[in-house]
């Protein structure tokens, strides 16, 4: 009788190693497929585009609503919150008066400037011949 040793023939070991590599390769490919989020999302969008479009619109509206919110300012009536409004009204009144005055005085100012600069018309002085 021959003794059984724990050693296997080399060809059998090679086959076992090849099978193990194939199993590991299959498992790695499965794991890669499970963790490939961009590919999953693309596939989901192709299969069911309507929920994705509705979701994108909802997210856009939500972001727009958050971005355009106005800060509420509460004015205490006792602190004289109307001072800023009266200053603005006063400045508007002054600018209106200045505009009307400029319109009225423009012809007089132009006439004055023409008289003062009339001697300097930009033409070369005439040369006197003897």
Buried (B, 14 or more C-beta within 10 A) or exposed (E): EEEEEEEEEEEEEEEEEEEEEEEEEEEEEEEEEEEEEEEEEEEEEEEEEEEBEEEEEEEEEEEEEEEEEEEEEEEEEEEEEEEEEEEEEEEEEEEEEEEEEEEEEEEEEEEEEEEEEEEEEEEEEEEEEE
